[in-house]
Amino acid sequence: MKKAVLTIVFLAVAAGVFAQRLPSVGIFPLEAGPGVTPGDAANMTGQVVSELRSWGTLMILQGADAAGAEYTIRGGLSRQGNNYILSAVTMETSTNRTLNQSLERAPALSGISIAAFSTSLMENVPFPNYLLGKWQSTINMPDGPIVCIMEFRSNRTVEVEKFDTWEHRNLNALKYEGYGSGTYSYAGYARRMMTIQDAQGNSRQVQVDATVGVSLKLEETLTEQANINQGGLRLLFNETRTSFEILNAGILCGRNYDGAAYYPSSTIAFTRFNKIQ
């Protein structure tokens, strides 16, 4: 009975993802450049294919079918000096337009981040994006709430309607009501298991629905939050996609300099958001 229940839950989650049309991505074998063998290039191609397939939100095509995909990936692997260079370009087939370029380098092939490389390649491919819409996060502090309201748009821009920043120093609280705009990146998954680390460096396995990066320019904020650039934010949505939690970090909005007697943490960050529009 327990196994049957788990199967039903998995199918319900998968149905929510696959009810939306999945974009097709054709991956061509990476070319072997100077300093690497064809086997090295084939191995890296396989790793990219496995990474993108594991997301569950893309239709991956190879071989003769790759050229007929909506988007194609072509690239190569080479060695320059002490570093291996993995690079590729994502093209929109119908327009022959370049959507993204990705490059990773490391002294050893094992040091190349396939996840980061793949995320960069898919940044402008329009797979199911549950982040679209307007979201609000509220942190209830002892001296009043701190609020963030952001709208994530389909063109990968962010409109920041409200971004409160706050600090507590020498027993005095200071709050600014900021606003601004920016851009974001989004890579979506189908409840993928990933390893994250907390602030103390402890690792744990969690379900993740998306990896997001935000780049915001804000006005009327504390100086530290005037420019926010955060990547690798791991998001988990609820079943109805009306709320999400940032599992591995948060978007920093303030600091507490007066110790745990006032607030448990020395930093304050927006981590839980509810959809309001």
Long-range contacts (C-beta under 8 A, 24 or more apart in sequence): 12-239, 13-190, 13-191, 13-239, 14-56, 14-190, 16-239, 16-241, 17-56, 17-57, 17-128, 17-190, 20-128, 22-57, 22-58, 22-59, 22-127, 22-128, 23-58, 23-59, 23-70, 23-71, 23-125, 23-126, 23-127, 24-58, 24-59, 24-60, 24-61, 24-68, 24-69, 24-70, 24-71, 25-52, 25-58, 25-59, 25-60, 25-61, 25-69, 25-70, 25-71, 25-72, 25-73, 25-90, 25-122, 25-125, 26-61, 26-62, 26-65, 26-66, 26-67, 26-68, 26-69, 26-71, 26-72, 26-73, 26-93, 27-52, 27-60, 27-61, 27-62, 27-66, 27-72, 27-73, 28-66, 28-72, 28-73, 28-74, 30-75, 30-76, 30-77, 30-86, 30-88, 31-75, 31-76, 31-77, 32-76, 32-77, 32-78, 33-76, 33-77, 33-78, 33-79, 33-85, 34-78, 34-79, 34-80, 35-78, 35-79, 35-80, 35-84, 36-77, 36-78, 36-79, 36-84, 40-77, 40-109, 41-76, 41-77, 43-109, 44-77, 44-86, 44-109, 44-112, 44-114, 47-114, 48-73, 48-88, 48-114, 48-117, 48-118, 48-121, 51-114, 51-115, 51-118, 52-118, 52-122, 54-189, 54-192, 55-127, 55-187, 55-188, 55-189, 55-190, 55-192, 56-189, 56-190, 56-191, 56-192, 57-127, 57-128, 57-188, 57-189, 57-190, 58-122, 58-125, 58-127, 67-93, 68-93, 69-93, 70-94, 71-99, 71-125, 73-121, 75-102, 82-107, 83-107, 84-108, 84-109, 84-111, 84-112, 86-112, 86-117, 88-117, 88-121, 90-121, 90-122, 90-124, 90-125, 99-123, 99-124, 99-125, 100-124, 100-125, 118-187, 119-185, 119-187, 119-211, 122-187, 123-156, 123-185, 123-186, 123-187, 124-156, 126-154, 127-188, 128-188, 129-154, 129-186, 129-188, 130-188, 130-209, 130-210, 130-237, 130-241, 130-244, 131-184, 131-186, 131-210, 131-212, 131-235, 131-244, 133-275, 133-277, 134-161, 134-275, 134-276, 134-277, 135-244, 135-273, 135-274, 135-275, 135-276, 136-273, 136-274, 136-276, 137-270, 137-271, 137-272, 137-273, 137-274, 139-253, 139-268, 139-270, 141-166, 141-173, 141-263, 141-268, 142-262, 142-263, 143-173, 144-175, 146-175, 146-253, 146-254, 146-268, 148-251, 148-253, 148-270, 148-273, 149-276, 151-277, 152-184, 152-186, 156-183, 156-184, 156-185, 156-186, 157-181, 157-182, 157-183, 157-184, 158-182, 158-183, 158-184, 158-214, 158-216, 160-216, 160-218, 163-216, 163-218, 163-221, 163-225, 163-253, 164-253, 165-221, 165-222, 165-224, 165-225, 165-253, 165-254, 166-222, 166-253, 166-254, 166-268, 167-222, 167-254, 167-255, 167-256, 167-257, 168-254, 168-255, 168-256, 168-257, 168-258, 168-262, 168-263, 169-257, 169-258, 170-257, 170-258, 171-258, 171-262, 174-222, 176-220, 176-221, 176-222, 177-220, 178-218, 178-219, 178-220, 178-221, 178-225, 179-218, 179-219, 179-220, 180-216, 180-217, 180-218, 180-219, 180-221, 181-216, 181-217, 182-214, 182-215, 182-216, 182-217, 182-228, 183-214, 183-215, 184-212, 184-213, 184-214, 184-215, 185-212, 185-213, 185-231, 186-210, 186-211, 186-212, 187-211, 187-212, 194-234, 196-234, 196-247, 196-248, 197-248, 198-248, 206-234, 206-236, 206-247, 207-236, 208-234, 208-235, 208-236, 208-247, 209-235, 209-236, 209-237, 209-244, 210-234, 210-235, 210-237, 211-235, 214-251, 222-254, 224-252, 224-255, 225-252, 225-253, 228-252, 241-275, 242-274, 242-275, 243-272, 243-273, 243-274, 243-275, 244-272, 244-273, 245-271, 245-272, 245-273, 246-270, 246-271, 246-272
